[in-house]
Amino acid sequence: MIDLKYLQNHFEEASAKLQKKGVDAQTLETLKTLFAELKSANVALERAKAEQNSMSKLFGEYKREGKDTSELKAKVDANKEAMIPLQERAREAEAALYEIALAIPNFPDDDVPVGKDEEENVELRKVLEPRSFDFEPLEHWALAEKNGWIDFERGVKLAKSRFSVLRGEAARLERALINFFLGSNRAKGFEELCVPFMNNATMLQGTGQLPKFEEDLFKIEGEELYLIPTAEVPLTNMYHDEILPPEQLPVLMTGYTPCFRKEAGSAGRDTRGMIRQHQFDKV
């Protein structure tokens, strides 16, 4: 989640960066209003607390000196009551800020060019050249169907569209690639983990999937659990809410999981082949 203190203290600079990422002006204006409301409530609350402390100290002196405390006690009680709505104002503003912040993207690097979609990406460098063929190459789905490597029809029968079945050499290749990359990562010092393929909402919030991308997740009915959209969710959250000693750093982890995505925003796009599958494997 974005650093709210930084956003509050550098609001104009941060706003300019966030607008490059597509955050609309109304959201930024709402944030500005909430920051002002939170500050106002906290200032009033701190003032009331200081007054409460002062009166409590005076109350103790009155008691020791045997003075009448009834009038002072009434003021103390009234001040306590006045603090309740101030605390509620601060809580509401803080909760609203937190809710909006969960959906705000990270700041872009200053060197990243501005563009509305992938069509406006800037090519920085090119490594090698695309291979030329002396024949008309087939698309991957046509080649796979021709050789019996991928069964799209039965994937749909078993589940729905955007599912497929790997067969024979393709299934073995998938398993071999998983083993190859896990072995390669282990050789570089990464610990291999076998993690749950379902995570709770807090974990998905920690990696930014919730609440912004909830419509793209498969939720388990009746449970606060979701099928993971990527292995990074459980791996990144392994030490969630823990403080690690410096000597334990860096933490190097690797793992294989199937990944599950609804691809909610891709209707009509990449409808053939394996580009936008609801289930795929990843290391």
Protein Blocks (a to p, Z undefined) as FASTA:
>chain_A
ZZfklmmmmmmmmmmmmmmnopafklmmmmmmmmmmmmmmmmmmmmmmmmmmmmmmmmmm
mmmnopafklmmmmmmmmmmmmmmmmmmmmmmmmmmmmmmmmpccdddfklccdfblklp
ccfbdedjddddfbdcddfklmmmmnomacfklmmmmmmghiacdehjlmmmmmmmmmmm
mmmmmmnopacddddfbdcfklmmmnopamklmmmpccdehiacdcdfbfklmmmmmmgo
iacdfklpccddddddddddeklmlghiakgcjllccbdcdZZ
